[in-house]
Amino acid sequence: MKISFVLPNNLDHPIGGYKVIYEYANMFASNGDDVTINFTLYDRVPNKCVGLRGVLGKIKRNILYHVGILVEAKKNVTWFNLDSRIKLNFALPQEKYFPDSDIVIATAWTTAYTVNKLPSRKGTKVYFIQHDERIFGPAEFVEPTWLFDMKRIVVASWLKEMLQNELGVKAEVVKNFVNIEEFDISNSLTKRKHVVSMLNHNNPFKGTADGIEVLKKVHDKVPDLEVKIFGTPQEPENLPDYFSYTQNATSKQLKDLYNQSAIYLFPSHIEGWGLTATEAMMCGAALVSSKNGGVNDFGINQQTALLSEVGDKKQMVKNVIELLQNTHKRIEISENGYKLVRNFNRHSSFIEFEHILKQTKN
């Protein structure tokens, strides 16, 4: 098959949603398919959504593209090892800039507007939905994309239910996966110290501020606590000395960090899936999480995780302390979580994804 993924601009730093798409792109390329990743320099979202400044930005990007300047876009992907057979294409949102394909896949609400306007020779249209993107854009412009005439694939059960319940539209579920070649247990569960890891993210919905507050309160009860946080932004200000920060961590660094962790704290308010949570579970960290949606497919309260309501920091503190002080229960949660998430493997997800595309292809 000729498969054409359509992504927003390439910022060339780790983003969970991009990583999932890159993994699929690699698998299709290894399978012998012809794969192009198209980065759109802007998209065909309605002008009233972006306003005058946005319209002027589109004009600027268009002009500079023709003199070889990609505004705010990096020409290479350096943080992920893409298969050399994959073609990278930096595109304006008109049909002539996209290759003819069998399948063309929108990967965000903005790119859905672009893909929706492409002619059929650019490929049968698929919309790969990884989140409730109303957290990224205005609902009045995001929701119409879910009604476009495209095959919808979602990464989590709750997203399928949301689309069905809110708009009456159907979607196929292909659950996300963990790359076991990158993440697995390399440190005994019994030898782990009082270490908790967590993602740092600038978007408030990720709950980083909640998590930091929770861990400060945990430290009051567990004074030998060590906190290891990681992310792409700059280190948060005024962290206590028992916090350490890794910026732009490699997969190897993340594996080492997860394997040092007794617990992974996942305080997000809303999640499409939660890649870092499943990666940490695959490395033996016990999950303490909010009920953020994305956790539904792998977080079973008192079995594979300890869960609390979104924003219930008091309960989250109790859950972290309970697992730090009860080694037997922590290990039980860790082992159950590991057994569950190892079923979310690349091969199974790829087979499901490929099957849907083959059925959808014109």
PyMOL commands that set and color helices and strands:
alter all, ss='L'
color gray80, all
select helices_A, chain A and resi 16-30+47-65+95-97+109-116+120-122+133-135+139-147+157-167+189-191+204-206+208-221+251-260+275-282+294-297+313-325+327-341+346-360
alter helices_A, ss='H'
color red, helices_A
select strands_A, chain A and resi 2-7+34-40+87-91+103-106+124-129+151-154+172-173+195-199+226-231+243-247+263-266+286-290+305-308
alter strands_A, ss='S'
color yellow, strands_A
deselect
rebuild
show_as cartoon
